[in-house]
Amino acid sequence: MHEAKSKLSQLVERAEAGEEVVIAKSGKPAVKLVPCKTDKKRIFGQFKGQVYATRDFDSKEVNEDIANMFGL
């Protein structure tokens, strides 16, 4: 643990590079350093032309069919 404190910035760099970094306490694995996942930027209209809805997408019959599928 003491060594990890003094080399934390180096350990973080290694974890960011994809290396699995485990820090031990009293000779036993205690924590694992992993990079944070960044949220992908959402782009307005990115699915244009890929998603379609029929005119009856919200009809009573369609809602009943969906409810029956899930036993509701």
N, C-alpha and C positions, 0 to 999 in steps of 0.2 A: 504494500500500500504506500509506504514512504517513497519508494522508487517511482511509483505511478504519479505521485504528487509532483515530484521534481521533473518528470518527463511528460506531463499531461499534454502539452501542445504537440509533441511528437506523436504520442499515442492517438490523439484526435486526427492528425493528418493521416496516419496509417489506416484508421477506421474509415475516413472519408475516401481513401483510395480503394476501399473494398476489402481490406484485410480484417479478419475477425480478431478483435482485441479483447482479451479477458483479463480482468484485474483480480488478483487473488488477495485474500486477507488471511493471515496466519497459515499460508500455504494451501488454502482452499479457495477455489473459484468463487468470487463474490458477485461481480458484475461483468456485463459484456458491453463494450462500446460499439454502437452502430450508428451510421449516419441517419439524420432525419430525412424523411421523404418530403419533398417539396410538392405542393399542390400544382397540378398542371394548370396552365392558364386556360380559362374557358373562352372560347371564341364564339361570339354571337353568330348564329347561322351555320355553324360547322357541320350540322347534319342535314342541311337543306337538300332536298331531293332524295333523301335516304329513308325518311319516315313518312308513312302514308296512313291516313285514317279514312274509313268509309263514312258515308253520310249517316249511317245508323250506328256509329261507334258508341253513342250514349243512349241508345234506345232501351226501352223496358225489356225487350226480348234478349238483347245482348247482355244486359246486366243480370238477368235471370240465368242465362247460360253460364256466365262466369260464377255466379253464386252457386249453381248446381255443381260445377266442376270442383269447387272447394268445399262442398258439403255445408254451405251456409244457409 
